[in-house]
Amino acid sequence: MIGSMGDLILLRHGQTEWSRAGRHTGRTDIPLTQKGVTDAAALAPMLARRLAGTRLAAVFTSPAQRAVRTAELAGFGRPGVPGRAGWPEPRQDPDLWEWDYGGYEGITTAEIQQTRPGWSLWRDGVIPGDADHPGENVESVGERVDRVLKRVAPLAVYRDFVLVPH
């Protein structure tokens, strides 16, 4: 008999100043705006209804404060503090970090296309940045996602799980 997988509930972090402005925000740890806080908190009642009676297998977040805070506001608690009854406390997973945009960190696609007309992240990638933002290619991002899914698959047999990346 083949086991049934639970549902993957994927929450993107709330708005930050850089996401509002369309700036590539990978490894720069920017807090939520007030709108991001309000939007994340608005998820809590909907998720409480959706997950009523559900035993979640796990909640994983990116280490970025914007993802950790979104999970907390949505009702999942924060590391060391569980959320609603029966919901596990979120665990940070470094493989859930946003794409490392390298030298494109903090700038917009329109700004990049001024020097690289027609640039596409998926096709053209990024340029190296500083030591904190060396950059990564699409294959590296895919490998990180594959590692996350491989780790959560055994937890998700017959149970739902939550990821809060970017």
N, C-alpha and C positions, 0 to 999 in steps of 0.2 A: 504494500500500500504506500502510495506517495503522500507525504505530509502536506498539509495546507499551510501556506505562509500567511502571516498576519498582514495588516496594512502598513505601508510606509507613510507616515505623516511628515511631510516636509514643510518646514516653516522658514521663510527667508527673514533675515533680521529686519527690524524696522528702519525707518529713514534716518540717515545721517546727513550732515551738511554736505558732504562730498557726494553721496548718492543723489541728493536733491539737485545738485549742480551738474550731475552727469560725469563726475570725476572718477577715474578708475581707482578703486579703493581695495587694495589687496591686503597687505600686511600692516598698513598704518592703522593703529588702533583708535578709531574715532568713536565717540559716544553717540547715542541716539539724540535726535532733535526732540523737541516737545511733541511734534506730530508722530515721530517714531515711537515715543513712549505711549501716547494715546492709542495709536493703532495696535501696538503689541498688547496693551491691556484689554482692548476690545476683543481680542481673540479668546480671552479666558472663558467668558460664558458660552461661546460657541463650542469651544473644545470640551468644556465640562459636559455639555449636552451630548456631543458626538462620542465622548469617551466614557459616558456613564456606565458603570458596571464592567468596564474593560480593565483587565490587568495589563498594564503596559510592560513590555519586556525591558525596555530601556529608553532613556532620553540622552542623546549625545548632542553637544554643541561644539562649535568652533571655539577656540580659546579667546577670540576677539570679544571685547566687552560688549559690542553691539549685539552679538549673538547670545551671549550669556544673559544679558539684561532682557532681551526679547523673550527667552525661555522663561525667565523668572516672572515677567509681567504677564505672560500667557498662562501662568498657573502651574508651571513645572518646578518651581522652587529655584534654588541656585546651588552650586556645589557645596555640600555639607548641610544643606537644608532642603528636605523633601518638599514637594508641592502638595497638591490635594491628596486626600487619603487614598492610599493604594498606588500613587504615582511615584516612581523611583526618582531620586534626586538626579539632576543632570550631571553627566560626566563630560569633561572636555576631551575632545579628540583632535590632536594637531593635524590629522589628515583632512579635517573639515575646514581648514583655513581657506580663504578666498584665493583665487589665482594670484600668484606673485607677478605683478605687472612690471617688475624691473624698473627700467628707466622711464616707463610710462605711468608709474605710480603718481596719482594726484592730478593728472591732466585728462582732458576730455578727448574723445575720439576726433572731434572737429579740430582740435589743436594738433593732434598727431597727423591728421590728413593734410595739414598745411605743408608739411615736409614730406609726407608719404601719401600722395593722392591715392584714394581707393583702399587705404589700409583696412584690413580686417584682422582682428585678434585671432580668429580661428584659422585663417589661411596664412597670415604673415607673422604671427607671434609678437614677441616683445624684444626690446633691446636691453642689454644688461644695465643694471642700476648700481647703487652703492652696496656696501656690505649687508645692510638690512633688507635690501630689495634687489637680489641678484637676478631675479626673473626666472620664469620656468616656461617650458613649452607644453603644448596640448597633451603630449604623451605622458608627461610627468603628472599633470592634473588628472588624467585618466587613471594612472596607476594609483594615485591617492584615493580616488573614488572607489576603485576596485578593492583596495584594502579595507575601506570602511564597510562596503557591502559584504565582503567575505567575513568580517568580524561580526556583523549583526545578523547574518543569515541564521546561524544556529540559535540565536536568541529569539528569532521571529517566527519560529514554528508555532502556528496556532495563536500567536500573540502579536499585537500591534507594537510598533516602535516609532520614535520621533527623532528626526534629525533637524538641527537648527544650524545650518551653514550659512551660505551667502547666495 
